[in-house]
Amino acid sequence: MNPYKILIIDDDIAVCSSLQLLLRKHNFTTLTIQHPSLIQEKIATFAPDLILLDMNFTIDTSGKQGLKALSNILSLRPDQLIILMTGWATVQLAVEGMKLGAKDFIAKPWDNQSLVASIKDILTLFLPQENSNEAVASESNIIGQSTTITDLLEIATKVAITDANVLITGESGTGKELLAEYIHTNSKRHHHPFIKVNLGGISESLFESEMFGHRKGAFTDAFSDRIGRFEKADKGTIFLDEIAELNPSSQVKLLRVLQEKTYEVLGSSDVSRSDFRTISATNQDIPSLIHLGQFREDLFYRINLIHLHIPSLRERKEDIPLLIHTFIRKIASAYGFDTPTISDKAIHWLTQQNYPGNIRQLKNIVERTLLLNIGKEILDIQDFEKNFNVQSPSQSMILLPEVGKISLIDLEIEMIKKALLHNDHSISKTAISLGITRSSLYRRLEKYQIAHES
């Protein structure tokens, strides 16, 4: 028997009855009320684990009544779990409700499967579980013994067993994709596809074709049918990397499919449905982008039920020795040569260095050093120094032109050109040195029409 109690607050009796029937099928104990004046009394006597709260109780569709009821409930019970129910016209108000403390919002008419999944996920994530230690996590490819990493993996393991949408943030090279794969591997969807999508590499004109698919003849170059990413991700997980790079028009389309789990294939009027779990990632500060009007706030709250942040390598330097030894062992095995020993002095020296490219940069340095010293039994500081771009303090100082002498765009163009020249036109190295992703660099090269060698 499901021990959880759900309080349904909606002025529409038909809605209350429908929700009661649905939730009773899943063995939830339910209670319904049609007017906010009864909320305080029923919460006191029923003590719900979770509340489904409508945003409107009269012909007034502003949603202000729902926000007021939400504030009143949370003033009485700050930890009360609440899911808002709203029509598309009041989604922005639902976002305001999320800011106040609601855990999720469901659009009407709702999808039964999505609603029940949201309820179960929130209960699992935010209430103590009697059998919380039953989940056995698979081995992670995220290497580290620091408290920040072990705590992160502990939370990720708990999140993995739910279908909750997860937003992973962190600098480039910290391992966001690895964490997404870890969550998928430890989820109930692990037997189904893990579909990776680099949104930063998809132009606005190709977004629908890439994500939703197209039928032959849907547009000029559509010579055959194409299966979209959401269809491929059915029953599995879709990983939306660099989600902050998505243009405003595509953000609207993405929000729709994340909300409704339905979409239309280009060239077809049929509505397709996909059952997927969403994990997103970015190295940008989305709240700042929202403030600038570059990212939709409602999309942010849709992808951000759970936020996991991966620390940079400089924030967990104690993990560097373990990372180095692991890389050396795996690289030697992959290339088929004996694993060399690395001196303690070299380990100490490497630990003290700065890695703006994070783990990706550290691995590249170790790999280059090993490949240039095959057969050498002991690696020392000088072996790594040759493959490390060490800057003196004077070299590392940033000298900016006087204000008004050059525009920000011209400054960016010059920095990209300089980085390309410095890195022998290597896109990967240039992107790392600029602190951006490869796809972001490619977009800037195209935008500014900067010539580069392939």
C-alpha positions as CSV (number, residue, x, y, z in Angstrom):
1,M,0.0,0.0,0.0
2,N,1.3,3.4,-1.0
3,P,1.8,5.4,2.3
4,Y,1.6,8.8,0.7
5,K,-1.3,11.3,0.9
6,I,-2.1,13.7,-1.8
7,L,-4.3,16.8,-1.3
8,I,-6.0,18.1,-4.5
9,I,-7.1,21.7,-4.5
10,D,-9.1,22.7,-7.6
11,D,-12.5,24.5,-8.0
12,D,-13.5,22.1,-10.8
13,I,-15.2,19.0,-9.4
14,A,-14.6,17.1,-12.6
15,V,-10.9,17.8,-12.4
16,C,-10.8,16.7,-8.7
17,S,-12.7,13.5,-9.5
18,S,-10.5,12.7,-12.5
19,L,-7.3,13.2,-10.4
20,Q,-8.7,11.1,-7.5
21,L,-9.4,8.2,-9.8
22,L,-5.9,8.4,-11.4
23,L,-4.1,8.6,-8.1
24,R,-6.1,5.9,-6.4
25,K,-5.0,3.6,-9.2
26,H,-1.5,4.2,-8.0
27,N,-2.6,3.6,-4.4
28,F,-2.2,7.1,-3.2
29,T,-4.6,8.3,-0.5
30,T,-6.3,11.4,-1.7
31,L,-8.5,14.3,-0.5
32,T,-10.1,17.1,-2.6
33,I,-11.2,20.6,-1.8
34,Q,-12.7,23.2,-4.1
35,H,-12.0,26.4,-2.3
36,P,-8.8,27.9,-0.8
37,S,-10.6,28.9,2.4
38,L,-10.6,25.2,3.4
39,I,-6.9,24.7,2.9
40,Q,-5.6,25.5,6.4
41,E,-8.2,23.2,8.1
42,K,-7.6,20.3,5.7
43,I,-3.8,20.5,5.9
44,A,-4.0,20.4,9.7
45,T,-6.3,17.3,9.7
46,F,-5.1,15.4,6.6
47,A,-1.4,16.3,6.8
48,P,-0.7,15.7,3.1
49,D,2.7,14.6,1.8
50,L,2.1,16.5,-1.4
51,I,-0.4,19.1,-2.7
52,L,-1.7,19.5,-6.2
53,L,-2.7,23.2,-6.4
54,D,-4.7,24.8,-9.2
55,M,-3.8,28.4,-10.0
56,N,-7.3,29.8,-10.3
57,F,-10.5,29.3,-8.3
58,T,-12.9,31.7,-9.9
59,I,-13.5,33.2,-13.4
60,D,-10.5,35.3,-12.8
61,T,-7.7,33.6,-14.7
62,S,-4.8,35.8,-13.5
63,G,-3.4,33.0,-11.3
64,K,-3.0,35.4,-8.4
65,Q,-5.3,33.3,-6.2
66,G,-3.1,30.3,-6.7
67,L,0.0,32.3,-5.8
68,K,-1.7,33.7,-2.7
69,A,-2.8,30.2,-1.7
70,L,0.8,28.9,-2.3
71,S,2.3,31.6,-0.1
72,N,-0.2,30.9,2.7
73,I,0.5,27.2,2.6
74,L,4.3,27.7,2.7
75,S,4.0,30.2,5.5
76,L,2.3,27.5,7.6
77,R,4.5,24.6,6.3
78,P,7.7,25.8,4.6
79,D,8.7,22.3,3.6
80,Q,5.3,21.3,2.1
81,L,5.7,19.7,-1.3
82,I,3.5,21.4,-3.9
83,I,2.9,20.9,-7.6
84,L,1.1,23.7,-9.4
85,M,-1.5,22.9,-12.1
86,T,-1.9,25.6,-14.8
87,G,-3.0,26.3,-18.4
88,W,-0.4,27.5,-20.8
89,A,-1.8,31.1,-20.4
90,T,-0.5,31.2,-16.8
91,V,2.8,29.3,-17.2
92,Q,4.7,32.5,-16.3
93,L,2.7,32.7,-13.1
94,A,3.6,29.0,-12.4
95,V,7.2,30.0,-12.8
96,E,6.6,32.7,-10.1
97,G,5.2,29.9,-8.0
98,M,8.4,27.9,-8.5
99,K,10.4,30.9,-7.2
100,L,8.2,30.9,-4.1
101,G,8.8,27.3,-3.4
102,A,6.6,25.0,-5.5
103,K,8.5,22.0,-6.8
104,D,7.0,21.6,-10.3
105,F,4.2,22.8,-12.5
106,I,1.9,20.7,-14.7
107,A,0.1,22.1,-17.7
108,K,-3.6,21.4,-18.2
109,P,-4.8,19.2,-19.9
110,W,-2.2,17.0,-18.2
111,D,-0.7,13.8,-19.3
112,N,-1.5,11.0,-16.7
113,Q,1.9,9.3,-17.0
114,S,3.8,12.6,-16.7
115,L,1.8,13.7,-13.7
116,V,2.2,10.5,-11.8
117,A,5.9,10.4,-12.6
118,S,6.3,14.0,-11.4
119,I,4.5,13.2,-8.1
120,K,6.6,10.0,-7.5
121,D,9.9,11.8,-8.4
122,I,9.2,14.7,-6.0
123,L,8.2,12.4,-3.2
124,T,11.3,10.2,-3.7
125,L,13.7,13.2,-3.9
126,F,12.4,15.3,-1.0
127,L,10.9,12.9,1.5
128,P,12.9,10.3,3.5
129,Q,12.7,6.8,1.9
130,E,12.4,3.7,4.1
131,N,14.5,1.7,1.6
132,S,16.8,4.5,0.5
133,N,19.9,2.3,0.8
134,E,18.6,-0.4,-1.7
135,A,20.0,1.3,-4.8
136,V,23.4,0.0,-5.8
137,A,25.2,2.4,-8.0
138,S,27.4,1.2,-10.9
139,E,31.0,2.3,-11.0
140,S,31.4,5.9,-12.1
141,N,33.8,7.2,-14.7
142,I,34.0,10.3,-12.6
143,I,37.4,10.0,-10.8
144,G,37.9,11.5,-7.4
145,Q,37.9,10.9,-3.7
146,S,37.3,14.5,-2.5
147,T,34.3,15.3,-0.5
148,T,32.8,17.4,-3.2
149,I,32.9,14.5,-5.7
150,T,31.7,11.8,-3.3
151,D,28.8,14.0,-2.2
152,L,28.0,14.8,-5.8
153,L,27.9,11.1,-6.8
154,E,25.8,10.3,-3.7
155,I,23.1,12.9,-4.8
156,A,23.4,11.7,-8.5
157,T,22.7,8.1,-7.4
158,K,19.6,9.2,-5.5
159,V,18.4,11.3,-8.4
160,A,19.1,8.5,-11.0
161,I,16.3,6.2,-9.7
162,T,13.7,8.9,-10.5
163,D,12.6,10.4,-13.8
164,A,13.3,14.0,-12.6
165,N,14.8,16.5,-15.1
166,V,18.4,17.3,-14.2
167,L,20.5,20.3,-15.0
168,I,24.3,19.8,-14.8
169,T,26.5,22.9,-14.7
170,G,30.2,23.3,-14.6
171,E,33.1,24.6,-16.6
172,S,34.2,23.1,-19.8
173,G,36.2,19.9,-19.3
174,T,34.8,19.0,-15.8
175,G,32.9,15.9,-16.9
176,K,29.3,17.0,-17.3
177,E,28.6,14.3,-20.0
178,L,30.2,11.6,-17.8
179,L,27.8,12.6,-14.9
180,A,24.8,12.5,-17.3
181,E,25.9,9.0,-18.4
182,Y,26.3,7.9,-14.8
183,I,22.7,9.1,-14.0
184,H,21.3,7.2,-17.0
185,T,23.3,4.0,-16.3
186,N,21.9,3.9,-12.7
187,S,18.3,4.7,-13.8
188,K,15.5,2.4,-14.6
189,R,16.0,3.5,-18.3
190,H,19.5,2.0,-18.5
191,H,18.5,-0.7,-21.0
192,H,17.2,2.0,-23.4
193,P,19.1,4.6,-25.4
194,F,21.2,7.4,-24.1
195,I,20.9,10.1,-26.8
196,K,23.5,12.9,-26.8
197,V,22.6,16.2,-28.5
198,N,25.0,19.1,-28.7
199,L,22.5,22.0,-29.0
200,G,25.3,24.4,-29.6
201,G,26.0,22.8,-32.9
202,I,22.4,22.8,-34.2
203,S,21.4,25.9,-36.2
204,E,17.9,27.4,-35.8
205,S,16.9,26.2,-39.3
206,L,17.9,22.6,-38.6
207,F,16.5,22.3,-35.0
208,E,13.1,20.8,-35.9
209,S,14.6,18.3,-38.4
210,E,17.3,17.2,-36.0
211,M,15.1,17.0,-32.9
212,F,11.7,15.9,-34.3
213,G,12.8,14.3,-37.6
214,H,11.3,14.8,-41.1
215,R,9.5,13.0,-43.8
216,K,10.9,12.7,-47.3
217,G,10.1,15.8,-49.3
218,A,9.4,17.9,-46.3
219,F,11.9,20.5,-47.6
220,T,14.3,20.9,-50.6
221,D,17.1,18.6,-49.3
222,A,14.9,16.1,-47.5
223,F,15.7,13.1,-49.8
224,S,14.6,10.5,-47.3
225,D,12.9,10.1,-43.9
226,R,14.9,11.1,-40.9
227,I,14.4,9.9,-37.3
228,G,14.6,12.7,-34.8
229,R,16.5,12.7,-31.5
230,F,13.4,12.6,-29.4
231,E,12.1,9.5,-31.2
232,K,15.5,7.8,-30.7
233,A,15.3,8.7,-27.0
234,D,12.0,7.0,-26.5
235,K,12.0,4.9,-23.2
236,G,15.6,6.3,-22.6
237,T,17.4,9.5,-21.8
238,I,18.1,12.5,-23.9
239,F,21.2,14.6,-22.9
240,L,20.9,18.2,-24.1
241,D,24.4,19.5,-23.9
242,E,25.2,23.2,-24.2
243,I,21.5,24.0,-23.7
244,A,22.3,27.7,-23.0
245,E,23.4,28.1,-26.6
246,L,19.9,27.4,-27.9
247,N,18.4,30.3,-29.8
248,P,15.1,31.9,-28.6
249,S,12.9,30.4,-31.3
250,S,14.2,26.8,-30.6
251,Q,13.8,27.4,-26.9
252,V,10.0,27.7,-27.4
253,K,9.8,24.5,-29.4
254,L,11.9,22.6,-26.9
255,L,9.8,23.8,-24.0
256,R,6.7,22.5,-25.7
257,V,8.0,19.0,-26.2
258,L,9.5,18.8,-22.7
259,Q,6.1,19.9,-21.3
260,E,3.8,17.8,-23.4
261,K,6.2,14.9,-24.5
262,T,4.6,15.3,-28.0
263,Y,5.9,16.8,-31.3
264,E,5.2,16.8,-35.0
265,V,7.6,15.4,-37.5
266,L,8.4,17.9,-40.3
267,G,6.2,17.0,-43.3
268,S,3.6,15.2,-41.2
269,S,0.5,16.5,-39.4
270,D,0.5,13.5,-37.0
271,V,1.3,14.1,-33.4
272,S,4.1,11.8,-32.1
273,R,4.8,10.9,-28.5
274,S,8.0,10.0,-26.8
275,D,8.7,8.8,-23.3
276,F,12.1,10.3,-22.4
277,R,14.0,11.6,-19.4
278,T,15.8,14.9,-19.9
279,I,19.3,15.7,-18.6
280,S,20.7,19.1,-19.7
281,A,24.1,20.7,-19.3
282,T,25.8,24.0,-19.7
283,N,29.0,25.9,-18.7
284,Q,27.1,29.2,-18.6
285,D,25.2,31.0,-15.9
286,I,21.6,30.6,-17.1
287,P,20.1,33.0,-14.4
288,S,22.3,35.8,-15.9
289,L,21.1,34.9,-19.4
290,I,17.5,35.0,-18.2
291,H,18.2,38.5,-16.8
292,L,19.6,39.5,-20.2
293,G,16.6,38.1,-22.0
294,Q,18.6,35.4,-23.7
295,F,17.1,32.4,-22.0
296,R,13.5,31.6,-21.2
297,E,12.7,31.5,-17.5
298,D,10.0,28.9,-17.9
299,L,12.3,26.6,-19.8
300,F,14.9,27.0,-17.1
301,Y,12.4,25.8,-14.4
302,R,11.3,22.9,-16.6
303,I,14.9,21.5,-17.0
304,N,16.0,22.4,-13.5
305,L,14.0,20.3,-11.0
306,I,17.4,19.0,-9.8
307,H,20.6,21.0,-10.2
308,L,24.0,19.3,-10.0
309,H,27.2,21.4,-10.2
310,I,30.5,19.8,-11.0
311,P,33.4,21.7,-9.4
312,S,36.4,22.8,-11.4
313,L,39.7,21.0,-11.0
314,R,41.2,24.0,-9.1
315,E,38.4,23.4,-6.5
316,R,39.4,19.8,-5.9
317,K,43.1,19.7,-6.4
318,E,43.4,16.8,-3.9
319,D,41.9,14.6,-6.7
320,I,44.7,15.4,-9.2
321,P,47.1,12.6,-8.1
322,L,44.4,10.0,-8.4
323,L,43.4,11.4,-11.8
324,I,47.0,11.3,-13.0
325,H,47.6,7.7,-11.9
326,T,44.3,6.6,-13.4
327,F,45.1,8.3,-16.7
328,I,48.6,6.8,-16.9
329,R,47.2,3.3,-16.3
330,K,44.4,3.5,-18.8
331,I,46.5,5.2,-21.5
332,A,49.4,2.7,-21.2
333,S,46.8,-0.1,-21.4
334,A,45.1,1.4,-24.5
335,Y,48.4,1.9,-26.4
336,G,49.8,-1.5,-25.2
337,F,53.0,-0.4,-23.4
338,D,54.2,-0.9,-19.8
339,T,52.9,1.6,-17.3
340,P,55.6,4.0,-16.2
341,T,56.2,5.3,-12.7
342,I,55.7,9.0,-12.0
343,S,57.9,10.6,-9.5
344,D,56.5,12.2,-6.3
345,K,58.0,15.5,-7.4
346,A,56.2,15.4,-10.7
347,I,52.9,14.6,-9.0
348,H,53.4,17.5,-6.6
349,W,54.4,19.9,-9.5
350,L,51.4,18.8,-11.6
351,T,49.1,19.3,-8.6
352,Q,50.2,22.9,-8.3
353,Q,49.5,23.9,-11.9
354,N,46.5,25.7,-13.2
355,Y,44.1,23.8,-15.6
356,P,41.6,26.2,-17.3
357,G,40.6,23.2,-19.4
358,N,40.0,21.2,-16.3
359,I,40.2,17.3,-16.5
360,R,40.2,17.3,-20.3
361,Q,43.4,19.4,-20.3
362,L,45.1,17.4,-17.6
363,K,44.4,14.2,-19.5
364,N,45.7,15.6,-22.7
365,I,49.0,16.7,-20.9
366,V,49.4,13.2,-19.4
367,E,48.7,11.5,-22.7
368,R,51.1,13.6,-24.7
369,T,53.8,13.1,-22.1
370,L,53.4,9.3,-22.1
371,L,53.4,9.0,-25.9
372,L,56.6,11.1,-26.2
373,N,58.3,9.0,-23.5
374,I,57.3,5.4,-24.4
375,G,59.8,3.0,-22.8
376,K,60.9,5.4,-20.1
377,E,60.4,3.8,-16.7
378,I,60.1,6.9,-14.5
379,L,58.5,10.2,-15.6
380,D,59.7,13.4,-13.8
381,I,58.8,17.1,-13.9
382,Q,60.9,17.9,-17.0
383,D,59.0,15.3,-19.0
384,F,55.7,17.1,-18.3
385,E,57.1,20.6,-18.5
386,K,57.7,20.1,-22.2
387,N,54.0,19.5,-22.8
388,F,52.7,22.1,-20.5
389,N,52.1,25.7,-21.6
390,V,53.6,27.4,-18.6
391,Q,53.3,31.2,-18.5
392,S,55.2,33.5,-16.4
393,P,53.3,36.0,-14.2
394,S,54.1,38.8,-16.7
395,Q,52.9,36.7,-19.6
396,S,49.7,35.8,-17.9
397,M,48.7,39.5,-17.2
398,I,45.7,40.7,-19.3
399,L,46.4,44.0,-21.0
400,L,43.3,45.6,-22.3
401,P,43.1,48.6,-24.7
402,E,41.7,51.9,-23.4
403,V,37.9,52.2,-23.4
404,G,36.7,53.5,-26.7
405,K,39.7,52.4,-28.7
406,I,38.2,49.1,-29.8
407,S,34.7,47.5,-29.7
408,L,33.9,44.4,-27.8
409,I,33.2,42.5,-31.0
410,D,36.6,43.6,-32.5
411,L,38.3,42.6,-29.3
412,E,36.7,39.1,-29.5
413,I,37.7,38.7,-33.2
414,E,41.3,39.6,-32.4
415,M,41.4,37.3,-29.4
416,I,40.1,34.4,-31.5
417,K,42.6,35.1,-34.3
418,K,45.5,35.3,-31.8
419,A,44.4,32.0,-30.1
420,L,44.2,30.2,-33.5
421,L,47.7,31.3,-34.4
422,H,49.1,30.4,-31.0
423,N,47.5,26.9,-31.2
424,D,48.5,26.2,-34.8
425,H,44.8,26.4,-35.8
426,S,43.9,23.5,-33.6
427,I,40.2,24.0,-32.9
428,S,40.3,21.9,-29.7
429,K,43.3,23.7,-28.3
430,T,42.0,27.1,-29.3
431,A,38.6,26.4,-27.7
432,I,40.3,25.3,-24.4
433,S,42.6,28.3,-24.4
434,L,39.6,30.6,-24.9
435,G,37.5,28.8,-22.3
436,I,34.7,27.9,-24.7
437,T,33.5,24.8,-26.4
438,R,34.4,23.6,-29.9
439,S,30.9,24.3,-31.2
440,S,30.9,27.8,-29.6
441,L,34.2,28.5,-31.4
442,Y,32.9,27.2,-34.7
443,R,29.8,29.4,-34.4
444,R,32.0,32.5,-33.8
445,L,34.3,31.6,-36.7
446,E,31.2,31.4,-39.0
447,K,29.6,34.6,-37.4
448,Y,32.8,36.7,-37.8
449,Q,33.9,34.9,-41.1
450,I,37.3,34.1,-39.6
451,A,39.4,31.9,-41.9
452,H,40.8,28.8,-40.3
453,E,42.6,25.7,-41.4
454,S,40.7,22.4,-41.0
